[in-house]
Amino acid sequence: MAEVKMAAELRNEMGKNRSRQLRNKGYIPGILYGKGMETQPVKVDEAEFRKVLRKHGSSSLMDLELDDKVIPVIIKEIQEHPIKNQYLHVDFQKLRMDETVKLTIPITIVGRENVEKGDIILVQQIDEVNIECLPANIPQSVEADVSNIDLNTPLLIEDLDIAKDENITILDDVKDPIAVLTEVAEEVEEDLEEEMPEVEVIGEESEEDADEE
């Protein structure tokens, strides 16, 4: 049994207009698919969906409660409205607990305030990591602690705790940098140009001298 649970219902509403009506009633249309099963159209309560995402993120293993059945799933894809704060569609993938699954986990940076000082800023180069593991070993989150890095020592994927977990396979290059520190160069060139006096070129008459002659 997964720690995260979400209720779902089968839906008969198909097509753009019916999906729009569902959203207006506070539901998110979606599908449930997986190995050895037919794709099923489903709907979930938007308020509950947002609550689960806020608390557990989008990559956690969850139990989808559908028609008195409990189905282990992950959220495979979420479609969002480009302007409105609205979810348009969600895909749930049914999992087999004895088969590994490939998924992408977001990376959360912690300790930024310990290293960003003065002209030193932190640049995050990777915000997610691709892994493969059994459903029971899916991490709810991946934190990258940058408290101990310096200008010469970036934080790499291999420095993450999950990279040391024998139950999880990292699918990316573990030498890829997640975050680096860089020093912001002061923009002094413009100030120098403003302070530099105009210099008259020797050997050329100014327009004023030429007029006097």
C-alpha positions in Angstrom: 0.0 0.0 0.0 1.3 3.4 -1.0 1.4 6.3 1.5 -0.3 8.6 -1.0 -3.9 8.0 -2.0 -6.2 9.6 -4.6 -9.8 8.9 -5.5 -10.8 8.7 -9.1 -14.0 7.9 -11.1 -14.5 6.4 -14.5 -15.9 9.0 -16.9 -18.2 8.8 -19.9 -17.6 12.5 -20.8 -15.5 12.5 -24.0 -14.5 15.2 -26.4 -13.3 18.8 -25.8 -16.7 20.3 -24.9 -17.5 17.5 -22.3 -14.0 17.9 -20.9 -14.5 21.6 -20.5 -17.7 21.0 -18.7 -15.9 18.6 -16.4 -13.3 21.2 -15.5 -16.1 23.8 -14.8 -17.5 21.3 -12.3 -14.1 21.0 -10.5 -12.8 17.8 -12.1 -9.7 17.1 -14.1 -10.2 14.6 -17.0 -7.5 12.0 -17.4 -6.6 8.5 -18.5 -5.3 5.4 -16.7 -3.1 3.1 -18.8 -0.6 0.3 -18.2 0.8 -3.0 -19.3 -1.8 -5.6 -20.0 -4.8 -3.3 -19.7 -7.0 -1.2 -21.9 -6.7 2.5 -21.4 -9.5 3.9 -19.2 -10.9 7.4 -19.2 -11.0 8.7 -15.6 -11.6 12.0 -13.7 -10.2 13.3 -10.4 -11.3 16.1 -8.1 -9.1 19.1 -8.9 -9.0 20.3 -5.2 -7.8 16.9 -4.0 -5.3 16.7 -6.9 -3.8 20.0 -6.0 -3.6 19.0 -2.3 -1.7 15.8 -3.2 0.7 17.6 -5.5 1.5 20.3 -2.8 2.2 17.7 -0.2 3.8 14.8 -2.1 4.9 16.2 -5.5 4.1 14.7 -8.9 6.6 11.8 -8.8 5.4 9.8 -5.8 4.0 6.3 -5.9 0.3 6.5 -5.1 -2.8 4.3 -4.8 -5.5 5.3 -7.2 -8.9 4.3 -5.7 -11.2 3.4 -8.6 -14.4 1.4 -8.5 -13.5 -0.3 -5.2 -10.1 -1.2 -6.5 -6.8 0.1 -5.3 -4.3 0.5 -8.2 -0.7 1.5 -7.8 0.1 4.3 -10.2 2.4 7.3 -10.9 1.5 10.5 -12.5 3.1 10.2 -15.9 2.0 13.5 -17.5 0.2 16.7 -16.5 -1.2 19.2 -19.0 -1.6 22.7 -17.8 -3.3 25.7 -19.3 -0.7 28.1 -20.7 -2.3 31.2 -19.1 -4.9 30.1 -16.5 -4.0 28.4 -13.3 -5.8 25.2 -14.4 -4.9 21.6 -15.0 -6.3 20.4 -18.4 -5.5 16.6 -18.3 -3.6 14.0 -16.3 -2.1 10.6 -17.3 -1.9 7.9 -14.7 0.4 4.9 -15.4 -0.5 1.6 -13.6 2.5 -0.1 -12.2 3.5 -3.7 -11.4 5.2 -3.8 -8.0 7.7 -6.4 -9.2 8.8 -4.5 -12.3 11.1 -1.5 -12.4 9.8 1.8 -13.8 11.7 4.7 -15.4 10.7 8.2 -14.3 11.9 11.7 -13.9 12.3 13.2 -10.4 12.5 17.0 -9.8 15.6 18.3 -7.8 15.1 20.7 -5.0 18.1 22.9 -4.0 18.7 23.4 -0.3 21.4 25.5 1.4 21.4 28.3 -1.2 21.5 30.9 1.5 24.8 29.5 2.8 26.8 30.0 -0.4 25.3 33.1 -2.1 27.2 36.0 -0.6 28.3 39.3 -2.1 29.1 38.7 -5.8 28.8 34.9 -5.6 25.6 33.4 -7.0 24.4 29.9 -7.4 23.5 28.6 -10.9 21.3 25.5 -11.1 22.1 23.7 -14.3 19.9 20.6 -13.8 16.5 20.6 -12.2 15.5 17.0 -12.6 17.1 13.5 -12.7 16.1 10.4 -14.6 16.0 7.1 -12.6 14.9 3.5 -12.7 13.7 1.5 -9.7 11.0 -0.7 -8.3 7.8 1.2 -7.4 8.4 0.7 -3.7 11.7 2.5 -4.0 10.5 5.6 -5.8 11.7 8.6 -3.8 9.2 11.3 -3.0 11.7 14.0 -3.5 15.4 14.6 -4.3 17.2 17.3 -2.4 20.5 18.7 -3.5 22.4 20.3 -0.6 24.8 22.9 -1.9 26.0 24.1 1.5 29.5 22.8 1.1 30.4 23.6 -2.5 32.7 26.4 -3.6 33.8 28.2 -6.8 36.1 25.2 -7.7 33.8 22.4 -6.5 30.3 22.0 -8.2 27.6 19.7 -7.0 27.4 16.6 -9.2 24.6 14.1 -9.7 26.8 11.5 -8.0 26.8 13.6 -4.9 23.0 13.1 -4.4 21.9 10.6 -1.8 19.9 8.6 -4.3 23.1 8.1 -6.3 24.4 6.1 -3.4 21.2 4.0 -3.1 21.7 0.5 -4.5 18.0 0.2 -5.1 18.0 3.1 -7.6 19.7 3.3 -11.0 20.6 6.8 -12.2 20.0 7.0 -16.0 21.9 10.3 -16.4 25.6 10.9 -16.4 26.5 11.0 -12.7 29.3 13.5 -13.5 26.9 16.1 -14.8 26.9 19.2 -12.5 23.6 20.1 -10.8 24.7 23.4 -9.4 27.8 25.6 -9.6 28.9 28.8 -8.0 30.0 31.7 -10.1 31.3 35.2 -9.4 29.4 38.1 -11.0 31.8 40.5 -12.8 31.4 44.2 -11.9 30.4 46.3 -14.9 33.1 48.9 -14.8 33.6 49.4 -18.5 30.7 51.7 -18.9 31.8 53.9 -15.9 35.3 54.3 -17.4 33.9 55.4 -20.7 31.8 58.1 -18.9 34.8 59.4 -17.0 37.2 59.5 -20.0 37.8 63.1 -21.3 37.6 63.8 -25.0 41.1 64.0 -26.6 41.8 66.2 -29.7 43.9 64.5 -32.3 47.2 66.3 -33.0 47.7 67.2 -36.6 44.1 67.8 -37.4 42.5 71.2 -37.4 39.3 71.7 -35.5 36.4 73.2 -37.3 36.7 76.3 -35.1 40.3 76.8 -36.0 39.6 76.3 -39.7 36.9 78.9 -39.7 39.2 81.5 -38.0 41.7 81.1 -40.9 
